[in-house]
C-alpha cells in the first residue's frame, strides 16, 4: 500500500469564474510543482456570489463551465488527481448543485458529489445564510480510488454531520475530504476541533482546502486549510487566510494502523434510545 503527496489549495474566490480560473491554474501548478499528485481546492472554487441575480447569471452547466474545463486540462497536463472542492453547477432541471468533481490524471471525470447538508443558519451579529434557497441538496455519499487510497467526499457544512464520515469510513474510505468556505465566526470556534475529531473518529486522513479572507461579495472566510493524520495530528496548515498551498504525505498504512490500535469502527454496536428517564425503584407515584 503506497503513499502519495496531497496538497490543499487555499483560495479567495471572487465573483468572476474567469478570474478564479486563472488563480486556480496558478495555485494548482504550484501544488504540482511541490510534488503533489492529489490536489484539492476549496468549496465554491468557481465563484462566491451572494446576490441571487448575479449568481444566476454566473453559473452554467458542467459541460460549459470554465472551472471544469480548466481543471480537466490541468489534471491531464500535470498528470495529477485534481479535486475541485466544489463549484456551482446548473443541473438539467434548472436547479443549482454545490458540486465537487474529481479528475483523473488523464483528464476524465472519475467522481462527482453534490453537497448533502445545506448551510441554513442564523449566527451572531446578524449573519444569516440560507443555502437551500439557492442549491438543491445531494442525496448520495461518494467514495473514489486515488493512488491506492479511498477518498470520501464531503463539502463544508457536511463536516458537522459525523454520520456521513462514519458511513464513508465503514465503506472503506481512509482519506476524507472537507473542502470548505467556513465563515470566520464559525471557523474560529470550530474548524480545527471538528476536522481533528472526524480524523480521530474514523482513523482516517482529513484533507480540507479552504477559502480565506474578505471576498468581493462581502463575506469573510476563515482560511486555515488543514491536513490531519489518522491519529488527529495536524501535519500541514495554512495558518492564515491568504491564498496558498500546503502539502503533506499521505500513507494509507497509517490509517490501517490507527484502526488497529483503536478499532471503534469494528466495536460499534446497535442500540435503542429510551427517551423517557427510567423511574427510580421505590419512588412515589
Secondary structure in CASP SS format (residue, H / E / C, confidence):
PFRMAT SS
TARGET T0000
AUTHOR 0000-0000-0000
METHOD secondary structure of the structure
MODEL  1
X C 1.00
X C 1.00
X E 1.00
X E 1.00
X E 1.00
X E 1.00
X E 1.00
X E 1.00
X E 1.00
X E 1.00
X E 1.00
X C 1.00
X C 1.00
X C 1.00
X C 1.00
X C 1.00
X H 1.00
X H 1.00
X H 1.00
X H 1.00
X H 1.00
X H 1.00
X H 1.00
X H 1.00
X H 1.00
X H 1.00
X H 1.00
X H 1.00
X H 1.00
X H 1.00
X H 1.00
X H 1.00
X H 1.00
X C 1.00
X C 1.00
X C 1.00
X C 1.00
X E 1.00
X E 1.00
X E 1.00
X C 1.00
X C 1.00
X C 1.00
X C 1.00
X C 1.00
X C 1.00
X C 1.00
X C 1.00
X C 1.00
X C 1.00
X C 1.00
X H 1.00
X H 1.00
X H 1.00
X H 1.00
X H 1.00
X H 1.00
X H 1.00
X C 1.00
X C 1.00
X C 1.00
X H 1.00
X H 1.00
X H 1.00
X C 1.00
X H 1.00
X H 1.00
X H 1.00
X H 1.00
X H 1.00
X H 1.00
X H 1.00
X H 1.00
X H 1.00
X H 1.00
X H 1.00
X H 1.00
X H 1.00
X C 1.00
X C 1.00
X E 1.00
X E 1.00
X E 1.00
X E 1.00
X E 1.00
X E 1.00
X E 1.00
X E 1.00
X E 1.00
X E 1.00
X C 1.00
X C 1.00
X C 1.00
X C 1.00
X C 1.00
X E 1.00
X E 1.00
X E 1.00
X E 1.00
X E 1.00
X E 1.00
X E 1.00
X E 1.00
X C 1.00
X C 1.00
X C 1.00
X C 1.00
X C 1.00
X E 1.00
X E 1.00
X E 1.00
X E 1.00
X E 1.00
X E 1.00
X C 1.00
X C 1.00
X C 1.00
X C 1.00
X C 1.00
X E 1.00
X E 1.00
X E 1.00
X C 1.00
X H 1.00
X H 1.00
X H 1.00
X C 1.00
X E 1.00
X E 1.00
X E 1.00
X H 1.00
X H 1.00
X H 1.00
X C 1.00
X E 1.00
X C 1.00
X C 1.00
X C 1.00
X C 1.00
X C 1.00
X C 1.00
X C 1.00
X E 1.00
X E 1.00
X E 1.00
X E 1.00
X C 1.00
X C 1.00
X E 1.00
X E 1.00
X E 1.00
X E 1.00
X C 1.00
X C 1.00
X E 1.00
X H 1.00
X H 1.00
X H 1.00
X H 1.00
X H 1.00
X C 1.00
X H 1.00
X H 1.00
X H 1.00
X H 1.00
X H 1.00
X H 1.00
X H 1.00
X H 1.00
X H 1.00
X C 1.00
X C 1.00
X C 1.00
X C 1.00
X E 1.00
X E 1.00
X E 1.00
X C 1.00
X E 1.00
X E 1.00
X C 1.00
X C 1.00
X E 1.00
X H 1.00
X H 1.00
X H 1.00
X H 1.00
X H 1.00
X H 1.00
X H 1.00
X H 1.00
X H 1.00
X H 1.00
X H 1.00
X H 1.00
X H 1.00
X H 1.00
X H 1.00
X H 1.00
X H 1.00
X H 1.00
X H 1.00
X C 1.00
X C 1.00
X E 1.00
X E 1.00
X E 1.00
X E 1.00
X C 1.00
X E 1.00
X E 1.00
X E 1.00
X E 1.00
X E 1.00
X C 1.00
X C 1.00
X C 1.00
X C 1.00
X C 1.00
X E 1.00
X E 1.00
X E 1.00
X C 1.00
X C 1.00
X C 1.00
X E 1.00
X E 1.00
X E 1.00
X C 1.00
X C 1.00
X C 1.00
X C 1.00
X C 1.00
X E 1.00
X E 1.00
X E 1.00
X E 1.00
X C 1.00
X C 1.00
X C 1.00
X C 1.00
X C 1.00
X C 1.00
X E 1.00
X E 1.00
X E 1.00
X E 1.00
X E 1.00
X E 1.00
X E 1.00
X E 1.00
X H 1.00
X H 1.00
X H 1.00
X H 1.00
X H 1.00
X H 1.00
X H 1.00
X H 1.00
X H 1.00
X H 1.00
X C 1.00
X C 1.00
X H 1.00
X H 1.00
X H 1.00
X H 1.00
X C 1.00
X C 1.00
X C 1.00
X C 1.00
X C 1.00
X C 1.00
X C 1.00
X C 1.00
X C 1.00
X C 1.00
X C 1.00
X C 1.00
X C 1.00
X C 1.00
X C 1.00
X C 1.00
X C 1.00
X C 1.00
END
